[in-house]
Amino acid sequence: MSEQSVTDFRNRARAWLEANAPRRGSGDEGSEAGRADIAAQQAFQAKLYDAGFAGISWPKEYGGQGLTDAEQIAFGQVARDYALPVGVFFIGLGMPGPTILELGTEEQKKRYLPKMLRGEEIWCQLFSEPAAGSDVASLTTSAVPDGDGWVLNGQKVWTSGAQYSHYGAVIARTDPTVPKHNGITMFIVDMHSPGVTVRPLKVATGATPFNEVYFDQVRLPAGSVIGEVNDGWRAAVVMLRNERVNIGTMGAPRTSPLSYHALSSLAAKQGDSADPGLRRKLAELYVRERSVRLFGQLLREEAMAGRDPGPRGSVAKLAGAELGTFASLVAAEVLGPAVAASDSEEVREVLNAALSAPGSSVAGGTNEIQRNIIGERVLGLPKDPGVDRSTPFNQLRVGTLRKN
Ligand SMILES: Cc1cc2nc3c(=O)[nH]c(=O)nc-3n(C[C@H](O)[C@H](O)[C@H](O)COP(=O)(O)OP(=O)(O)OC[C@H]3O[C@@H](n4cnc5c(N)ncnc54)[C@H](O)[C@@H]3O)c2cc1C
């Protein structure tokens, strides 16, 4: 793909976005996805698809544009200045989608990917369980063969978007007699199947971004397995890698309520910008934000040149999460007593962003887990001994807690 054609594509994308999407910080961006705006998000995704900006690097036979990562990345760079109302597709297109593309059957690719791209079907990712988060291979949700399909039982938690998803990628134990990583399978589950119960969980901002999901004798038809039976750990690793790279290469948004730009203008409005302590913290925020942005850009440019960011996606994800935590502390200092009592819309936005920030130190793998990955796979430190890696799952305490 020539540099000129990428430049042309970028210009076309910018012109389309300018005409069709609200700019970030324009006050027009809408809030977190609620039930009511799902239809509007689906309509916008369909518009993006029709304009040739969905599935940019996915093959044409599965609904994509058949272009290269260079165009995909160019679009991402331009789109950062716009508040695209397509948040409900972030998981499907970033995680289950690429996993089906890499490991799915021809039938699955043809059935699910075009509808995902056109915004007709929304997906969620069902990995975490009450006793299996960082160590997700300890999961106890089970799937047993039933005729030509399977029957699914168990509980997932923290499932973002389950309340409005049509399908989910779920991992379940299919062989408890082998070590924990070897007896897992990934399935496609229809979230409207009989036996699926979704219970929203409320967070500090009052929103309900994620859910508990219960499976009670849920029938999974033939053709539901993604990849191979009992090889679901490989599929999970593909999905988690996509998740970290996606989160990690997003970079620091230029216009979030916790950005240097937003907080320094808020401080100026409140007459606080001369305070030397606060000025020092704002300066540090600027430097950290710029470093995260430049590192994200470096990884994107390397990806453009065909180099997989690999475990360095964890470095970007960790730095982004730590930036969010630091920015919320600066925000609390800028707001002062207004943190506790203010009915201004601007303060409410900053406060909501600050309350949501700790979530990014947990979602997609906690900061500690990212540090383990960086230690072992970037710095080459000795690996965690992983004492339970060769013990059959049904002989581990964690796996037998609920069953016996
Ligand atoms: C906003 C948000 C959205 C999410 N969306 C989804 C979703 O859509 N689908 C989904 O499946 N899950 C989702 N999750 C769940 C998320 O993946 C888990 O919360 C995360 O993996 C951590 O698991 P846990 O909460 O069980 O914590 P635990 O694994 O119990 O960890 C508890 C503490 O122990 C530390 N710890 C654990 N193991 C180690 C270790 N080996 N070394 C050092 N420290 C360790 C952790 O860092 C943490 O501080 C979401 C979470 C959040 C916050």
The ligand as a Gaussian input file, in Angstrom:
#p B3LYP/6-31G(d) Opt

LIG

0 1
 C      -14.487000      -1.591000      33.873000
 C      -14.314000      -3.092000      33.807000
 C      -14.824000      -3.804000      32.731000
 C      -14.672000      -5.196000      32.682000
 N      -15.224000      -5.870000      31.619000
 C      -15.101000      -7.219000      31.549000
 C      -15.713000      -7.952000      30.490000
 O      -16.361000      -7.377000      29.604000
 N      -15.599000      -9.305000      30.464000
 C      -14.888000      -9.991000      31.423000
 O      -14.783000     -11.208000      31.332000
 N      -14.325000      -9.327000      32.465000
 C      -14.415000      -7.960000      32.551000
 N      -13.837000      -7.282000      33.600000
 C      -13.196000      -8.045000      34.665000
 C      -11.670000      -7.937000      34.690000
 O      -11.094000      -8.629000      33.604000
 C      -11.211000      -8.511000      36.031000
 O      -11.765000      -7.698000      37.046000
 C       -9.712000      -8.537000      36.156000
 O       -9.146000      -9.489000      35.289000
 C       -9.253000      -8.829000      37.602000
 O       -9.891000      -9.938000      38.122000
 P      -10.588000      -9.888000      39.566000
 O      -11.476000      -8.688000      39.605000
 O      -11.196000     -11.223000      39.812000
 O       -9.425000      -9.639000      40.607000
 P       -8.431000     -10.742000      41.214000
 O       -7.843000     -11.555000      40.119000
 O       -9.125000     -11.453000      42.310000
 O       -7.292000      -9.839000      41.796000
 C       -7.369000      -9.224000      43.093000
 C       -6.054000      -8.512000      43.370000
 O       -4.961000      -9.454000      43.401000
 C       -3.943000      -9.091000      42.482000
 N       -3.356000     -10.283000      41.869000
 C       -4.036000     -11.368000      41.394000
 N       -3.167000     -12.263000      40.874000
 C       -1.926000     -11.737000      41.005000
 C       -0.601000     -12.179000      40.661000
 N       -0.394000     -13.366000      40.065000
 N        0.446000     -11.375000      40.940000
 C        0.237000     -10.164000      41.555000
 N       -0.984000      -9.692000      41.919000
 C       -2.039000     -10.463000      41.652000
 C       -4.686000      -8.254000      41.428000
 O       -3.796000      -7.394000      40.765000
 C       -5.704000      -7.497000      42.262000
 O       -5.125000      -6.373000      42.853000
 C      -13.982000      -5.893000      33.707000
 C      -13.462000      -5.173000      34.801000
 C      -13.626000      -3.796000      34.865000
 C      -13.067000      -3.051000      36.045000

